Amino acid sequence: MNEPFRLNLKDGDLDYLKTKQVCQDYNISRMTLESWKKKGLKYYKIGNSKTSMIKYKRQHLEDFMEKHLVCII
């Protein structure tokens, strides 16, 4: 019997961050993070309810910020 795919996020993998961690690490508000999600930031939603766990992969955050980089001269 095949085992279902499970994303193990509890083993201390620092590449996956909770919403609060993202906001603290990148010094942004929750509203900014929600805006980024609407603009295409990738994230993992585990569950189907309003209380579903959401995780962000650090590399996806870095890629998103690089893509939306604005240089002011």
Residue pairs with C-beta under 8 A, 6 or more apart in sequence:
7 44
7 46
9 16
9 44
9 46
9 53
9 55
14 58
15 57
15 58
15 59
16 44
16 55
16 56
16 57
16 58
17 25
17 55
17 56
17 57
17 58
17 61
18 53
18 54
18 55
18 56
19 30
19 33
19 54
19 56
22 28
22 33
22 56
22 61
23 29
23 30
23 32
23 33
26 61
26 65
33 41
36 64
37 43
39 64
39 68
40 64
41 56
41 60
41 61
41 64
42 56
42 57
42 60
42 64
43 54
43 55
43 56
43 57
43 60
44 54
44 55
44 56
44 57
45 52
45 53
45 54
46 52
46 53
46 54
46 55
47 53
